[in-house]
Every structure is written in C-alpha cells, then in structure tokens.
Amino acid sequence: MSVNLCMKGQAGVRGGEYAGISWFNEANFQKWLLKSPTKSDEFAYCKVCKCDIKARKSILKQHEQSLKHNINMNQIDENAIGITYASKNLDLDKDVRIAELKLSAMLATNNLSLKLIDTLTPLLKNVFHDSRIAQNLWCHHEKAKQIVVKRLGDSFLDTLNNLLKKPGCFFSLIMDETTDISMKKQCGITVIYYNENKNKIITDFIDLIELEGGSAIHLYNALKFSIVSYIMLNHTCSRIFLPLSMIYIGTKAKQTLESMNNVNLFEKTQFFNTILNFYIELVNKIKEKFVFDDRIFELLNIVEPTFAQSFKVQTLTHVLEGFPILYQFLDDIEAVNNEWRQFVLLNYKDFDINCADKFWTEVFELRIVHGNTLFPNLKIIINFLMVLPFSNASVERVFSNLKNIKTDKTNLLQTNTIKGILATKKGISTNGGCVKFKPSQEMLMRPIWD
C-alpha cells in the first residue's frame, strides 16, 4: 500500500520536504519502511527497528543512517545469508541420502555383499574428489543394511500394505516352506492382487518368516503372524504352447541333438512329438489327482475370454451366490447383469482373447463419457476371481532369489535382513531399476536406527 506522506497544510515545499511524495516507493526506504499501524499519515513505521518515525524525508534519512538501524539491518542480512546456506546444506543432505540409498539398492538388487560398500564409499571419494556429494558420503556396511531393511524394504512393504487395506481390494496369500543353506526353516509368502493404478493383476513378495518347524501348525502360526503384522503374476497363458522345436528337453539333450548332423527333419519331428506326448500324459496323470468337477471351476469359467464371449452364462447370480462377500461392493444384481449383457455385445476382434489377464485389462480400460469405467461392477467380480490362488510358483521364485542371496559366504544373514533385500529387489525392479528409481521424501526421511 502507498500512502501520501506530505505534512498537513500547504501543498508546496515545507521545511525542506516535498509535499505529495510517497516515501514508500523510494529505493532506500522500500526494504524497511511501512505505514504506521497506530498513528496518522504523518508517521511511518520502521519494521526493522519496530518504531514510528515522522514521515519527513530528512528524518527518514537520519533514521536510516543511525547506528541502531544499521545494526538491525546487518543482522537481517546475516540471517538471510544463513538461511541461504542452510537451504543449500539441506539440498546437499538430500542428495547424499539419495546417493547412499541408490548405492545400497544397487548392491541388494545384484546379490552383492553389502560389505562392498566399505570399499565403494572411499573409492568414490577418491575418484570424484570434486563432487560435494561423494565427499559427504558416509556409508558403511551396517548402515547400508539398515537402509535396505528400514528405508527401502519397509517402505515398499508399507506401500503394498496400504494398497491391500483399501476397501474392495481382494487378494490371496500363497505360502511355502524351505530350508536354506544355514539350515534355517523359513516360510515365504507372496500375494496376488489387483493393482488399481496399473490396471492389472500383480503378484508381489510380502513376507519371509523364520519357522520353528515344518508342521502344519507351524505354517499356520506363521501365516497368522504375517496377517496380524500386515493385515494386511505375470504368467504364461496355459492355452498357448510352444512350437515343437522349442519344447524343453533338457540342456544336455539339446546339446547332443545339435551336435548330431545326420538327423533329418522327420526324425527330429518324431522325437519332439514323443516328448510332447510324454508331457501330455504327465499332465493327464496330474489331472487325475485333482477334483475338477468342483463348483468353483464352474464359477471361474466366465474369466476365460472365449467362454465369456459365447454368452452361455446369461446371468452372474450364481457367482454372487458362490461368493456372497461380493454383494458388499456391488450396486445391485440387476446392474451386474445389465453390465454382463452389455459386455457380450462388444466386438471381440478389438481385444486380445489369447490371455485372460490381457483381455480383461483391455476391457476395463473402456470408459464412458465422464471418464468412469464402462463396467464398474463387472470389474469387481472378475478381479476377485482373478486373484484366487492357483499355485505356489510365485513363492518358489522367492526361494530362487533366496539361494542367490544366501551363499557360503553370506549364510549368516538374519531373516529380517533377507526380507529387506527381497522387498528392495522387487520394489526397485518395479520402479525401473536403480538408475531410474526416484525415492519419495517419506522414504528419504525414514529412520534407519531403532
């Protein structure tokens, strides 16, 4: 706000002052001069010295040159410099945290010993001596372990936990037991769920628990402990098989076959057909051990794209009767059946019907005018059916990672550390790798020491 600071009375020159001039616009006064909040327009206010002054130019200049005013102005300048310096230090501290986090993640995701950081940190300081970030690195193997477990692993698991807690998020837990190189019995747990952000079914690592034994009771207690703690896949479509020449026959058999130059095409085809028939017979024997006339398979038929498009099932009432919990998340049965009838009218040539996962992802990307999904109720039902557990292959992949982490030299790693490494590996790979990964502010500020 600009205020006329001329004295009352004559409109000309008075006592060496210029009438009608606003001293607030003077360059020398702008930083510290304000209108007096308590007195008339004849007074101004110095926000540095916190006092009222007669609004005459000579008096304002006299105050500007006073010892008190200059001391106060110098203190403000020093504080401004201090704030700038502190801001730069905060930026440097953030960059150092990111560097330590990415270096630790690099070691974890590549199955390298965290003790390598004891050599890597001084090496970076020596090579990049002109880098402020490198010179401020202070990371040893114990700190790297805490970063992987507390800052990376726990952050990724907390993010997953929050997704699973959302109302209407259906998921299945899959577990299996193994004994590692150090003879510890451990239970790996993975989760299958629908990720709303990625619009697809996801399989994720969620927990690794040390077991006291391998009995059913021990496994039950482990699962119960994990659920209380957290409360809380990409797969090849079984309808697609490989060409004969690509059927798996074992590494040595393949090498032997490739070394035999006198084998003609007919003989090779006959050989691979024999292998294929063996696999078919093996699958038939496996099928004999399972009961496939269970009602659950009838309910799951609608997930199969070719069956769904045939409209052999004209209502989804039987699905809701089989899983009554779905009623809590749907509008009403009539809305569900209307969406199902609208769905079968789609032109299926526009979709990939070879894989159920891809097919339903494409269907649920269809939007109405306002941007909402075209089939909101159908989406809930299909995603529920898609996350029902089908095998423990996802846990076996966790155990494969476990074998890479726990070698003869690293078999003393604690279960909690391994859990952090597994969660870090999964989280970093999901986010594009160590180079592209951008840690959140919450992750950077998460405490690493108990």
C-alpha positions in Angstrom: 0.0 0.0 0.0 1.3 3.5 -0.9 0.4 6.4 1.4 0.9 10.2 0.9 3.4 11.2 3.5 3.2 15.0 3.0 2.6 17.2 6.0 -0.8 18.8 6.5 -1.2 22.4 5.5 0.4 23.9 2.4 0.7 21.9 -0.7 4.2 23.1 -1.7 7.6 22.8 -0.1 7.6 22.8 3.7 10.8 22.5 5.8 12.8 21.1 3.0 10.2 18.3 2.5 8.5 17.6 -0.8 4.7 17.5 -0.4 2.7 14.8 -2.2 5.5 12.3 -2.5 5.2 8.7 -1.2 8.4 7.7 0.5 7.4 4.0 0.3 8.5 4.0 -3.3 11.9 5.3 -2.5 14.6 2.6 -3.2 16.4 3.4 0.0 13.3 3.0 2.1 11.4 0.2 0.5 13.1 -2.6 2.4 12.2 -1.3 5.9 9.5 1.5 5.6 5.8 0.8 6.3 2.7 2.9 7.0 2.3 3.4 10.8 -0.3 1.0 12.1 -1.2 3.1 15.1 -0.6 6.8 14.2 -1.8 9.2 11.5 -0.4 9.6 7.9 2.2 12.0 9.3 4.1 9.0 10.6 5.8 6.0 9.1 6.9 2.7 10.7 10.4 1.0 10.6 9.8 -2.7 10.6 13.5 -3.3 11.3 13.7 -1.2 14.4 10.0 -1.6 15.2 9.3 2.1 15.9 7.3 5.0 14.5 9.1 7.9 12.7 8.0 11.3 11.5 7.2 11.0 7.8 9.7 13.6 6.6 12.4 12.8 4.2 15.2 14.3 6.3 14.0 12.4 9.4 13.7 9.2 7.4 17.3 9.6 6.1 18.6 10.5 9.6 17.0 7.3 10.9 18.4 5.3 8.0 21.9 6.4 8.9 21.5 5.8 12.7 23.7 3.2 14.5 20.7 1.2 15.8 19.1 1.0 12.3 22.4 -0.2 10.7 23.0 -2.8 13.3 19.5 -4.2 12.8 19.8 -4.2 9.0 23.2 -6.1 9.2 21.5 -8.7 11.4 18.8 -9.2 8.8 21.4 -9.6 6.0 23.3 -12.2 8.0 20.2 -14.1 8.7 19.3 -14.1 5.0 22.8 -15.5 4.2 22.4 -18.1 6.9 19.0 -19.2 5.5 20.5 -19.5 2.0 23.4 -21.5 3.4 21.1 -23.7 5.4 19.0 -24.3 2.3 22.0 -25.3 0.3 23.0 -27.7 3.1 19.5 -29.2 3.1 19.7 -29.8 -0.6 23.2 -31.4 -0.2 22.0 -33.6 2.6 19.1 -34.8 0.4 21.4 -35.6 -2.5 23.7 -37.6 -0.2 20.8 -39.6 1.2 19.7 -40.4 -2.3 23.2 -41.5 -3.2 23.5 -43.7 -0.2 20.1 -45.2 -0.9 20.8 -45.9 -4.6 24.2 -47.4 -3.8 22.7 -49.7 -1.2 19.9 -50.7 -3.6 22.4 -51.5 -6.3 24.2 -54.0 -4.1 20.9 -55.6 -2.9 19.4 -55.9 -6.4 22.5 -57.5 -7.8 23.0 -60.0 -5.0 26.3 -58.4 -3.9 27.6 -58.4 -0.4 26.7 -55.2 1.5 30.3 -55.2 2.8 31.3 -54.0 -0.6 30.1 -50.5 0.4 33.1 -50.3 2.8 35.3 -50.2 -0.3 33.0 -48.4 -2.6 32.5 -45.3 -0.4 36.2 -44.3 -0.1 36.7 -45.3 -3.7 34.0 -42.8 -4.8 35.5 -40.1 -2.6 38.9 -40.7 -4.2 37.8 -40.8 -7.8 35.2 -37.9 -7.6 37.2 -35.6 -5.4 35.5 -32.6 -6.9 32.0 -33.8 -6.0 30.4 -32.5 -2.8 28.0 -35.4 -2.8 30.8 -38.0 -3.0 32.9 -36.2 -0.3 29.9 -36.2 2.1 29.1 -39.9 1.7 29.5 -41.8 4.9 28.1 -45.2 4.4 29.5 -48.5 5.9 28.0 -52.0 5.6 26.0 -51.8 8.8 24.4 -48.5 7.6 23.8 -50.0 4.2 22.0 -52.9 5.8 19.7 -50.6 7.8 19.0 -48.6 4.6 18.0 -51.7 2.7 15.9 -53.1 5.6 14.3 -50.0 7.1 14.3 -47.3 4.4 13.8 -49.4 1.2 12.3 -52.7 2.2 9.9 -51.4 4.8 8.8 -48.5 2.5 8.0 -50.9 -0.3 6.1 -53.3 2.0 4.2 -50.4 3.6 3.1 -49.2 0.2 1.9 -52.7 -0.7 0.2 -53.0 2.7 -1.7 -49.7 2.2 -2.9 -51.0 -1.2 -4.2 -54.2 0.3 -6.0 -52.3 3.1 -8.2 -50.4 0.7 -11.9 -51.4 0.8 -12.7 -53.7 -2.0 -9.1 -54.8 -2.7 -9.3 -58.6 -2.9 -6.1 -60.6 -2.6 -4.8 -64.1 -2.0 -1.8 -65.2 0.0 0.4 -68.0 -1.2 3.0 -69.6 1.1 5.6 -72.3 1.0 8.4 -73.6 3.3 12.0 -74.1 2.6 15.3 -74.8 4.4 18.2 -72.6 3.4 22.0 -73.2 3.3 22.3 -72.3 7.0 19.7 -75.0 7.9 17.1 -72.4 8.9 13.4 -73.2 8.1 11.8 -70.3 6.5 8.3 -69.6 5.1 7.9 -67.3 2.1 4.7 -65.6 1.4 3.5 -63.8 -1.8 0.3 -62.0 -2.5 -1.9 -61.9 -5.7 -4.0 -58.8 -6.0 -5.5 -56.3 -8.5 -3.4 -53.1 -8.7 -5.8 -50.2 -9.5 -3.0 -47.9 -10.6 -1.6 -50.4 -13.1 -5.0 -51.9 -14.0 -3.7 -55.4 -13.8 -3.3 -58.5 -11.6 0.0 -58.4 -9.7 2.0 -61.0 -7.8 4.3 -59.5 -5.1 6.6 -60.7 -2.3 5.2 -59.7 1.0 6.9 -61.6 3.8 9.7 -64.1 4.9 9.3 -65.7 8.3 11.7 -67.9 10.2 9.9 -71.1 11.3 10.4 -73.2 14.4 9.4 -76.3 12.5 7.8 -77.5 9.2 4.5 -78.9 10.6 1.1 -77.6 9.5 0.7 -75.9 12.9 4.0 -74.0 12.4 2.9 -72.9 9.0 -0.5 -71.8 10.3 1.1 -69.8 13.0 3.5 -68.1 10.5 0.6 -67.2 8.3 -1.4 -65.8 11.2 1.6 -63.8 12.4 2.1 -62.3 8.9 -1.6 -61.4 8.6 -1.6 -59.7 12.0 1.6 -57.8 11.2 0.4 -56.6 7.8 -3.4 -57.1 7.9 -2.8 -56.6 5.9 1.9 -62.7 -11.9 2.6 -62.3 -14.8 2.2 -65.8 -16.2 2.1 -67.7 -19.5 -1.4 -68.5 -20.7 -1.9 -72.2 -20.5 -3.8 -72.3 -23.8 -0.7 -71.3 -25.7 2.0 -73.9 -26.3 5.5 -73.7 -27.9 6.4 -75.0 -31.4 7.8 -78.5 -31.4 11.3 -77.3 -31.9 11.2 -75.2 -28.8 9.8 -77.8 -26.4 12.1 -78.2 -23.4 14.2 -81.4 -23.5 17.0 -80.5 -21.0 20.3 -78.8 -21.6 22.4 -81.8 -22.3 19.8 -83.5 -24.6 19.6 -80.2 -26.6 23.4 -80.0 -26.9 23.5 -83.7 -28.0 20.8 -83.1 -30.6 22.5 -80.1 -32.0 25.8 -82.0 -32.4 24.1 -84.7 -34.5 24.4 -83.5 -38.1 23.0 -86.7 -39.7 19.5 -86.4 -38.1 16.9 -85.4 -40.7 13.8 -83.2 -40.1 11.4 -86.1 -40.0 13.3 -87.8 -37.2 13.6 -84.6 -35.2 9.9 -84.0 -35.5 9.2 -87.6 -34.4 11.5 -87.1 -31.4 9.8 -83.9 -30.3 6.4 -85.4 -30.8 7.4 -88.2 -28.4 8.5 -85.6 -25.8 5.2 -83.7 -26.3 3.2 -86.9 -25.9 5.1 -87.6 -22.7 4.2 -84.1 -21.3 0.6 -84.6 -22.3 0.5 -88.0 -20.5 2.2 -86.4 -17.5 -0.5 -83.6 -17.3 -3.2 -86.2 -17.6 -1.8 -88.1 -14.6 -1.6 -84.9 -12.6 -5.2 -84.1 -13.5 -6.3 -87.5 -12.2 -5.2 -86.4 -8.7 -7.4 -83.3 -8.6 -11.2 -83.0 -8.5 -12.2 -80.8 -11.4 -15.9 -81.1 -11.0 -15.9 -78.8 -8.0 -18.4 -75.9 -8.4 -15.6 -73.4 -8.1 -14.5 -74.3 -11.7 -17.9 -73.6 -13.0 -17.8 -70.1 -11.4 -14.3 -69.5 -12.9 -15.4 -70.2 -16.4 -16.5 -66.6 -17.0 -12.9 -65.5 -16.7 -12.0 -67.4 -19.9 -12.4 -64.9 -22.8 -13.7 -67.5 -25.3 -16.3 -68.8 -22.8 -17.3 -65.3 -21.8 -18.0 -64.2 -25.3 -20.2 -67.3 -26.0 -22.8 -65.9 -23.6 -23.5 -69.5 -22.3 -23.9 -67.8 -18.9 -26.6 -65.2 -19.2 -26.6 -64.1 -15.5 -23.9 -63.8 -12.9 -26.2 -64.6 -10.0 -24.6 -68.0 -9.4 -21.2 -66.2 -9.0 -22.5 -63.9 -6.3 -24.2 -66.9 -4.5 -20.8 -68.6 -4.5 -19.0 -65.6 -3.1 -21.7 -63.6 -1.1 -19.0 -61.2 0.1 -19.2 -59.5 -3.3 -22.6 -58.1 -2.5 -20.9 -55.6 -0.2 -19.1 -54.0 -3.0 -21.6 -54.1 -5.9 -24.5 -51.7 -6.7 -27.2 -54.4 -7.2 -27.7 -57.7 -9.0 -29.7 -56.0 -11.8 -26.8 -53.6 -12.5 -24.4 -56.5 -12.6 -26.5 -58.5 -15.1 -27.0 -55.4 -17.3 -23.3 -54.9 -17.5 -22.8 -58.5 -18.4 -25.3 -58.3 -21.2 -23.7 -55.1 -22.4 -20.3 -56.7 -22.2 -21.2 -59.6 -24.6 -22.1 -57.1 -27.3 -18.5 -55.9 -27.6 -16.6 -56.6 -30.8 -14.1 -59.2 -29.6 -11.9 -58.6 -32.7 -10.7 -55.5 -30.9 -9.3 -57.4 -28.0 -6.6 -60.0 -27.3 -8.5 -63.1 -26.3 -5.5 -65.4 -26.1 -4.7 -64.4 -22.5 -7.4 -63.7 -19.9 -5.2 -61.2 -18.0 -4.6 -59.0 -21.1 -8.2 -59.4 -22.3 -9.8 -58.1 -19.1 -7.2 -55.4 -18.8 -8.2 -54.1 -22.2 -12.0 -54.4 -21.5 -11.7 -52.5 -18.2 -9.8 -49.7 -19.9 -13.1 -48.8 -21.8 -14.5 -45.6 -20.4 -17.8 -43.7 -20.6 -18.1 -40.0 -21.4 -17.3 -38.8 -17.9 -14.2 -41.0 -17.7 -15.5 -43.7 -15.4 -15.0 -47.4 -16.3 -17.7 -48.8 -18.6 -18.1 -51.9 -16.4 -17.5 -51.0 -12.7 -19.5 -53.9 -11.2 -18.1 -56.5 -13.6 -14.6 -55.3 -12.9 -15.0 -56.0 -9.2 -16.3 -59.6 -9.9 -13.6 -60.5 -12.5 -10.8 -59.1 -10.4 -12.0 -61.1 -7.4 -12.0 -64.3 -9.4 -8.6 -63.5 -11.0 -6.8 -63.2 -7.6 -7.9 -66.6 -6.3 -4.7 -68.7 -5.6 -3.7 -71.2 -8.3 -0.2 -72.4 -7.4 2.9 -71.7 -5.3 5.1 -70.9 -8.2 5.5 -67.3 -7.0 6.9 -68.4 -3.7 9.3 -70.8 -5.5 10.7 -67.7 -7.3 11.3 -66.1 -3.9 13.3 -69.2 -2.9 15.3 -69.0 -6.1 16.2 -65.4 -5.1 17.0 -66.6 -1.6 19.6 -69.1 -2.9 21.3 -66.2 -4.8 21.4 -64.1 -1.6 22.5 -66.7 0.9 25.7 -68.2 -0.4 28.5 -70.0 1.5 29.9 -66.5 2.4 26.6 -64.9 3.4 24.8 -67.7 5.1 24.8 -65.8 8.4 22.4 -63.1 7.2 19.5 -62.7 9.5 15.9 -63.4 8.2 14.9 -59.7 8.7 17.8 -58.6 6.5 17.0 -61.1 3.8 13.4 -59.9 3.9 14.5 -56.3 3.4 16.7 -57.4 0.5 13.9 -59.3 -1.2 11.5 -56.4 -0.8 14.1 -54.0 -2.1 14.8 -56.2 -5.2 11.1 -56.4 -6.0 10.4 -52.7 -5.4 13.5 -51.4 -7.3 12.7 -53.6 -10.3 9.1 -52.5 -10.3 10.2 -48.9 -10.4 12.6 -49.2 -13.4 15.9 -50.2 -11.7 18.4 -48.3 -9.6 19.1 -45.6 -12.1 15.5 -44.6 -12.9 14.2 -45.1 -9.4 13.2 -41.9 -7.6 12.8 -42.3 -3.8 10.0 -40.4 -2.1 10.5 -37.8 0.6 9.0 -40.1 3.2 11.5 -42.8 2.2 14.5 -40.5 2.5 13.4 -39.3 6.0 12.5 -42.7 7.3 14.7 -43.5 10.4 17.1 -46.4 9.9 18.2 -47.0 13.5 15.8 -48.3 16.2 
